[in-house]
Amino acid sequence: MQEFNLNTRPEVLTRWLQEKGWLAGDEHIQALEKPGEGNMNVVLRLRTDQRAFILKQSRPYVHKYQNIPAPLERIAVEQQFYQEIKSAQVGDRVPEILAYDASHHLLLLEDLGEGEDLTTYYAERRVPAQDRAALLGFLRQVHQQRVSEYPANRSLRQLNHQHIFVLPFMEDNGFVLDDVQEGLQDLSMSYKTDGELKSAVQSLGALYLAEGDTLLHGDYYPGSWLRSAGHLYVIDPEFSFLGFPEFDLGIMVAHLILATGEEDQLAACLSAYGLPLGEKRTQQIAGTEMMRRLIGLAQLPLERSLEEKAALLKMARKMIVV
């Protein structure tokens, strides 16, 4: 089964999964649901007469933007990330792998329940201190995992590199920011023509593409954080690779600042992270991520005035050009 879609009939999928041995012979799918707003992959919640679980498949394109090609092997990276940390102290913060089919790019995962991702931070304009502590604790454990072999994930990193370090800083990238918010295009132009800024970002991008020795989640932001039944989980590690720890921490910091408007989130995270790393590099990654989320293609549910976005962009530049 190379293809299935959200309209696949439950009885068809039941037969297919029974033939694979992923469903018992007397187990039948009663409902298919879309568990959330996935960007990269097709994701289904399957409810049978006995249980519920999540079925995830990578396609040769980005699910949300199907004109953007994406490597199929990203599902294998996600599977290996979960395998690597299942025995760590934070193994209970990720879903259990129930089955994996590399040939069909399919991953069967534990259903974590009717939760919601933490993009709610943007509307609430606050991040609970206990959440920040739990998220930093997870990151510390991941970064301390020693892995002997891990996928380079180069194709997906190259795609991500374009969207973080290149496209947001191009004067003409085909993305009209005024379609997001009137006046944002003009606001962005001083940054798109800032040679000093673009040079610093280019250096960070080269570092991102280089090989490292630290296991990273690779997309550590509120869309990858899930709360269900009072428990905080981390999902969607398909961008994972061996790199430098400042990348994960910088991405996290960027989104805490975007949510709260508080620059001191940086110092709080650096202090609580508790492992050696480069503070300047973390700060620069955070500033770059803030900019790409404000003037790049990957927009957030961030309801802010143009004046607020101008202040955030100014803050971000100061964090990058140091």
WONOR-V372630 format. One record per backbone hydrogen bond with DSSP energy under -1.0 kcal/mol. CO is the residue of the C=O (numbers start at 1). NH is the residue of the N-H. If there is no record, write none. Layout:
BEGIN
co & nh
CO & NH
CO & NH
END
This chain:
BEGIN
co & nh
5 & 8
9 & 13
10 & 14
11 & 15
12 & 16
13 & 17
14 & 18
15 & 19
16 & 20
17 & 22
17 & 23
24 & 27
28 & 49
31 & 47
33 & 45
36 & 38
39 & 64
40 & 63
42 & 57
44 & 55
45 & 33
46 & 53
47 & 30
47 & 31
51 & 48
53 & 46
54 & 109
55 & 44
56 & 107
57 & 42
60 & 70
65 & 68
68 & 62
71 & 74
72 & 75
73 & 77
74 & 78
75 & 79
76 & 80
77 & 81
78 & 82
79 & 83
80 & 84
81 & 85
85 & 88
88 & 91
90 & 93
91 & 94
93 & 234
96 & 110
99 & 108
101 & 106
105 & 58
106 & 101
107 & 56
108 & 98
108 & 99
109 & 54
113 & 115
116 & 227
118 & 121
119 & 122
120 & 124
121 & 125
128 & 132
129 & 133
130 & 134
131 & 135
132 & 136
133 & 137
134 & 138
135 & 139
136 & 140
137 & 141
138 & 142
139 & 143
140 & 144
142 & 145
153 & 157
154 & 158
155 & 159
156 & 160
157 & 161
158 & 162
159 & 163
160 & 164
161 & 165
162 & 167
166 & 169
167 & 170
176 & 179
177 & 180
177 & 181
181 & 184
183 & 187
184 & 188
188 & 191
188 & 192
189 & 193
191 & 194
194 & 198
195 & 199
196 & 200
197 & 201
198 & 202
199 & 203
200 & 204
201 & 205
202 & 206
203 & 207
204 & 208
205 & 209
214 & 243
219 & 221
221 & 224
222 & 118
222 & 225
224 & 235
225 & 118
226 & 233
227 & 116
228 & 231
231 & 228
233 & 226
237 & 240
241 & 216
242 & 212
243 & 213
243 & 214
244 & 247
245 & 249
246 & 250
247 & 251
248 & 252
249 & 253
250 & 254
251 & 255
252 & 256
253 & 257
254 & 258
255 & 259
256 & 260
257 & 261
262 & 265
263 & 266
264 & 268
265 & 269
266 & 270
267 & 271
268 & 272
269 & 273
278 & 282
279 & 283
280 & 284
281 & 285
282 & 286
283 & 287
284 & 288
285 & 289
286 & 290
287 & 291
288 & 292
289 & 293
290 & 294
291 & 295
292 & 296
297 & 299
300 & 302
302 & 304
305 & 309
306 & 310
307 & 311
308 & 312
309 & 313
310 & 314
311 & 315
312 & 316
313 & 317
314 & 318
315 & 319
316 & 320
317 & 321
320 & 322
END
